[in-house]
């Protein structure tokens, strides 16, 4: 989704944790779904925190700190308490300290040509590529963010529209403790199949060898009133899915829904109650 140059959006992280200590890298590498060796080439690595059954508890970015043996774990939507509890429950003899500093940090998304260069003029902080569905956008996270001279302030609605159009799930609203990463299409962006062991890795390996999952998060479009999510979705009398998030899009709306692939007829419409006229359809349906 293209946004006019020099637009920005202020946001408060749901999580911004400092993880520090001699064992910090090895500990995080053994818990996170993605390979932190990628931090040698990029400012942030995106991935997930799973339970032993491979279900999604939270997502986050991990970034290197300014100090040796220091890392930061940040998330748009996954709560700091969830991530911290998940990490601390697996601390045994590791020399690692975890501190929740979420309240002291603030975020700004800058969008448009030159956004990266603009972000670096804002002061000391983290600059990294985010997951917003916006073209030419970066995140700036710092303890203090100055007023921006950006030409336009982006709204919550615009940010949600860009995310949903891009098919990016919000964790846990769209994909949570009842779902597998592959059901949200995160197997390519958030999972490493070569890094070695982490909690949930055996489940991910089996899914890779087996292939198809039985449920899938998909984009839907609709007309009329926007159903407040979560909303059950039907074809005839059969519930085939659940609408997880929505955003206004022109004269209608767009959303993300989790569907059972066993029962879904992709070409048919969708309704919010049994045997009522269809007001939604899959975005990519024929």
C-alpha positions as CSV (number, residue, x, y, z in Angstrom):
1,X,0.0,0.0,0.0
2,X,1.5,3.3,-1.1
3,X,1.4,6.3,1.3
4,X,2.3,9.9,0.4
5,X,5.9,10.9,1.2
6,X,6.8,11.8,4.8
7,X,3.7,10.4,6.5
8,X,4.0,9.1,10.0
9,X,2.1,7.1,12.7
10,X,2.8,7.2,16.4
11,X,2.4,4.0,18.4
12,X,3.1,2.5,21.7
13,X,4.8,-0.9,21.8
14,X,2.8,-3.7,23.5
15,X,6.2,-5.1,24.5
16,X,9.7,-3.8,24.7
17,X,11.9,-6.0,26.8
18,X,15.6,-5.8,27.6
19,X,17.3,-9.2,27.6
20,X,20.9,-9.0,28.9
21,X,23.6,-11.3,30.1
22,X,26.5,-13.6,28.9
23,X,24.0,-16.3,27.9
24,X,21.4,-13.9,26.3
25,X,22.1,-14.8,22.6
26,X,22.1,-18.6,23.2
27,X,19.0,-18.4,25.3
28,X,17.0,-16.4,22.9
29,X,18.2,-18.4,19.9
30,X,17.0,-21.6,21.7
31,X,13.5,-20.1,22.2
32,X,12.8,-18.0,19.2
33,X,11.5,-19.5,15.9
34,X,13.8,-17.5,13.6
35,X,17.5,-17.4,13.3
36,X,19.2,-14.6,15.3
37,X,22.3,-15.0,13.3
38,X,20.5,-12.8,10.8
39,X,21.2,-9.8,13.1
40,X,24.7,-9.8,11.5
41,X,23.1,-8.4,8.4
42,X,19.8,-6.7,9.5
43,X,18.7,-4.5,12.3
44,X,15.9,-6.7,13.4
45,X,14.7,-10.3,13.1
46,X,11.0,-11.1,13.2
47,X,9.7,-14.3,14.7
48,X,7.4,-16.1,17.1
49,X,7.3,-17.5,20.6
50,X,5.5,-20.9,20.5
51,X,4.4,-23.4,23.1
52,X,5.5,-27.0,23.0
53,X,2.6,-27.9,20.7
54,X,3.7,-25.3,18.2
55,X,0.9,-22.9,18.9
56,X,1.5,-19.1,18.7
57,X,1.8,-17.4,22.0
58,X,3.3,-14.1,20.8
59,X,5.3,-12.5,18.0
60,X,8.1,-10.0,18.2
61,X,11.2,-8.4,16.6
62,X,14.5,-9.0,18.3
63,X,17.2,-6.3,18.0
64,X,20.8,-6.0,19.2
65,X,21.4,-3.4,21.9
66,X,24.1,-0.9,22.2
67,X,25.8,-2.8,25.0
68,X,27.6,-6.1,24.6
69,X,25.3,-9.1,25.4
70,X,22.2,-6.9,25.2
71,X,19.1,-7.6,23.1
72,X,15.7,-6.0,22.9
73,X,12.4,-7.9,22.2
74,X,9.6,-5.7,20.8
75,X,6.1,-6.3,19.6
76,X,3.3,-4.3,18.1
77,X,0.4,-6.3,19.6
78,X,1.7,-9.1,21.8
79,X,1.7,-8.2,25.4
80,X,5.0,-7.8,27.4
81,X,3.6,-9.9,30.2
82,X,3.0,-12.9,27.8
83,X,6.5,-12.7,26.3
84,X,8.2,-12.2,29.6
85,X,6.4,-15.1,31.2
86,X,7.1,-17.3,28.2
87,X,10.9,-16.5,28.5
88,X,11.2,-16.7,32.3
89,X,9.4,-20.1,32.4
90,X,12.4,-21.5,30.5
91,X,15.2,-19.8,32.3
92,X,17.0,-22.5,34.3
93,X,20.8,-22.0,34.7
94,X,21.1,-19.3,32.1
95,X,22.9,-16.1,33.1
96,X,20.2,-13.8,31.6
97,X,18.3,-10.9,33.0
98,X,14.9,-9.9,31.5
99,X,13.5,-6.4,32.2
100,X,10.1,-5.0,31.0
101,X,10.8,-1.5,29.9
102,X,7.7,-1.1,27.7
103,X,6.3,2.0,29.3
104,X,9.5,3.9,28.8
105,X,9.7,3.4,25.0
106,X,7.7,4.8,22.1
107,X,7.4,4.1,18.4
108,X,6.9,6.0,15.2
109,X,6.3,4.5,11.7
110,X,7.6,6.7,8.9
111,X,6.4,6.0,5.4
112,X,7.3,7.3,2.0
113,X,10.5,7.7,0.0
114,X,13.5,8.5,2.2
115,X,11.7,7.3,5.4
116,X,14.9,5.5,6.6
117,X,17.0,8.6,6.3
118,X,14.3,10.7,8.0
119,X,14.1,8.2,10.9
120,X,17.9,8.5,11.5
121,X,17.5,12.3,12.1
122,X,15.1,11.8,15.0
123,X,17.8,11.0,17.6
124,X,19.1,7.9,19.4
125,X,16.9,4.9,18.9
126,X,16.3,1.8,16.9
127,X,15.5,2.0,13.2
128,X,14.3,-1.2,11.4
129,X,12.0,-2.5,8.7
130,X,8.6,-3.3,10.2
131,X,5.6,-5.4,9.2
132,X,2.9,-2.8,8.3
133,X,2.1,-3.6,4.7
134,X,3.3,0.0,3.7
135,X,5.6,0.8,0.9
136,X,8.9,2.5,1.9
137,X,8.2,2.4,5.6
138,X,10.5,2.0,8.7
139,X,10.0,1.9,12.4
140,X,11.7,4.2,14.8
141,X,11.6,3.2,18.5
142,X,13.2,5.4,21.2
143,X,12.7,6.6,24.8
144,X,11.6,10.0,23.4
145,X,10.4,10.9,20.0
146,X,10.4,14.5,18.8
147,X,7.6,16.1,16.9
148,X,7.7,15.2,13.3
149,X,7.6,17.5,10.4
150,X,5.9,14.8,8.3
151,X,3.3,16.1,6.0
152,X,0.5,13.8,7.1
153,X,-0.4,11.8,10.2
154,X,-1.6,8.3,9.5
155,X,-4.7,7.0,11.3
156,X,-5.2,3.7,13.1
157,X,-7.7,2.9,10.4
158,X,-5.2,3.4,7.6
159,X,-2.6,1.3,9.4
160,X,-5.1,-1.5,9.8
161,X,-6.2,-1.3,6.2
162,X,-2.6,-1.6,5.0
163,X,-1.9,-4.5,7.3
164,X,-5.0,-6.4,6.3
165,X,-4.6,-5.8,2.6
166,X,-1.1,-7.2,2.9
167,X,-2.5,-10.3,4.7
168,X,-0.2,-9.7,7.7
169,X,-1.8,-11.3,10.9
170,X,-1.8,-9.4,14.2
171,X,-0.8,-11.7,17.0
172,X,-2.8,-12.7,19.0
173,X,-6.0,-11.1,17.4
174,X,-5.7,-12.9,14.1
175,X,-3.4,-15.8,15.1
176,X,-3.1,-16.9,18.7
177,X,-2.6,-19.7,21.2
178,X,-5.1,-21.9,19.3
179,X,-3.3,-21.6,16.0
180,X,-0.2,-22.8,14.2
181,X,2.2,-20.4,12.4
182,X,1.5,-22.0,9.1
183,X,-2.2,-21.4,9.4
184,X,-1.4,-17.6,9.3
185,X,1.1,-18.0,6.4
186,X,4.1,-17.2,8.7
187,X,6.2,-20.2,7.8
188,X,8.3,-18.2,5.4
189,X,8.7,-14.9,7.3
190,X,8.9,-16.1,10.9
191,X,10.2,-19.7,10.9
192,X,13.7,-21.1,10.4
193,X,13.9,-24.7,9.5
194,X,17.8,-24.8,9.6
195,X,18.8,-23.0,12.8
196,X,18.4,-26.0,15.2
197,X,16.3,-26.6,18.2
198,X,13.7,-24.2,19.8
199,X,10.5,-24.8,21.6
200,X,7.9,-26.0,19.1
201,X,10.6,-26.9,16.5
202,X,9.6,-30.5,16.2
203,X,6.0,-29.6,15.4
204,X,7.3,-27.1,12.7
205,X,9.5,-29.8,11.2
206,X,6.5,-32.3,11.0
207,X,4.4,-29.6,9.4
208,X,7.1,-28.9,6.8
209,X,7.3,-32.6,5.9
210,X,3.5,-33.1,5.9
211,X,2.7,-30.0,3.9
212,X,-0.9,-28.8,4.0
213,X,-2.5,-27.4,7.2
214,X,-6.3,-27.8,7.7
215,X,-7.0,-24.2,8.4
216,X,-5.8,-21.0,6.8
217,X,-6.0,-17.2,7.5
218,X,-7.4,-15.5,4.3
219,X,-8.5,-12.1,3.3
220,X,-12.2,-11.4,2.8
221,X,-14.1,-8.5,1.4
222,X,-17.6,-7.4,2.3
223,X,-20.4,-4.9,1.9
224,X,-22.8,-3.3,4.4
225,X,-22.2,-3.0,8.1
226,X,-18.8,-4.2,9.3
227,X,-19.3,-7.3,11.6
228,X,-17.5,-6.7,14.9
229,X,-14.8,-9.4,15.2
230,X,-14.5,-12.1,16.2
231,X,-17.5,-13.1,14.1
232,X,-18.6,-16.6,12.9
233,X,-18.8,-17.0,9.1
234,X,-21.1,-19.4,7.4
235,X,-21.9,-21.0,4.1
236,X,-25.5,-22.2,4.3
237,X,-25.9,-23.7,7.8
238,X,-22.2,-24.7,8.1
239,X,-19.8,-22.6,10.0
240,X,-16.6,-22.5,7.8
241,X,-14.6,-19.8,9.6
242,X,-14.2,-16.9,11.9
243,X,-13.6,-13.2,11.0
244,X,-10.7,-12.0,13.1
245,X,-10.1,-8.4,12.1
246,X,-11.6,-5.8,9.8
247,X,-11.0,-2.3,8.2
248,X,-13.1,0.0,6.1
249,X,-12.1,-0.1,2.5
250,X,-13.8,2.4,0.2
251,X,-17.6,1.7,0.3
252,X,-17.1,-1.7,1.9
253,X,-14.6,-3.5,4.2
254,X,-11.8,-5.9,4.1
255,X,-10.9,-8.4,6.8
256,X,-8.9,-11.5,7.8
257,X,-10.7,-14.7,8.6
258,X,-9.5,-18.1,9.7
259,X,-11.2,-20.8,7.7
260,X,-11.5,-24.6,7.7
261,X,-10.1,-25.8,4.4
262,X,-12.1,-29.0,4.7
263,X,-15.5,-27.4,4.5
264,X,-14.9,-24.1,2.6
265,X,-16.2,-23.6,-0.9
266,X,-13.9,-20.9,-2.2
267,X,-16.2,-19.6,-4.9
268,X,-19.3,-19.3,-2.6
269,X,-20.2,-16.2,-0.6
270,X,-20.0,-16.0,3.2
271,X,-22.6,-14.8,5.7
272,X,-22.5,-13.9,9.4
273,X,-25.4,-16.2,10.4
274,X,-26.8,-19.5,9.1
275,X,-28.9,-19.3,5.9
276,X,-28.9,-15.5,5.5
277,X,-27.8,-13.6,2.4
278,X,-24.0,-13.6,1.8
279,X,-22.4,-10.2,2.4
280,X,-18.7,-11.4,2.3
281,X,-16.5,-13.3,-0.1
282,X,-12.9,-14.5,-0.2
283,X,-10.8,-11.6,-1.6
284,X,-9.1,-13.9,-4.1
285,X,-12.1,-16.0,-5.0
286,X,-12.9,-16.4,-8.7
